[in-house]
Amino acid sequence: MTEKLTVEFRRSGVTGTWDGSHDNILELAESLDLVLPYSCRSGICTTCQCRKIEGDIEYGDDGVYQPDAPDEILICCSVPKTALVLDI
């Protein structure tokens, strides 16, 4: 069973709970009725890239582009490892 984690979309004023039922953070955001930028959903286009304020993530596929800055993530292909605060 996946540990439940808080994911806060700070600028949107929305907080959700990660329970492992979504494939990635973008899908969690969509389930909370957030409309966020994305395109490819596979970690190539970087349209979904955002700043991570707090927390740790992991990417589901080692082949995806990973931003150079440690505080930037791609929400279409990542999942939280800890409670997370995003600047979106």
MOPEPE-V646080 format. One record per backbone hydrogen bond with DSSP energy under -1.0 kcal/mol. NH is the residue of the N-H (numbers start at 0). CO is the residue of the C=O. If there is no record, write none. Layout:
nh: {NH/NH}
co: {CO/CO}
This chain:
nh: {4/6/7/8/9/12/12/13/15/17/24/25/27/28/29/30/32/33/48/49/51/52/53/57/59/63/64/71/72/78/80/81/83/84/85/86/87}
co: {17/15/83/13/85/8/9/8/6/4/77/74/23/24/25/26/29/28/45/72/70/84/84/78/76/60/42/68/49/57/55/55/5/53/7/50/85}
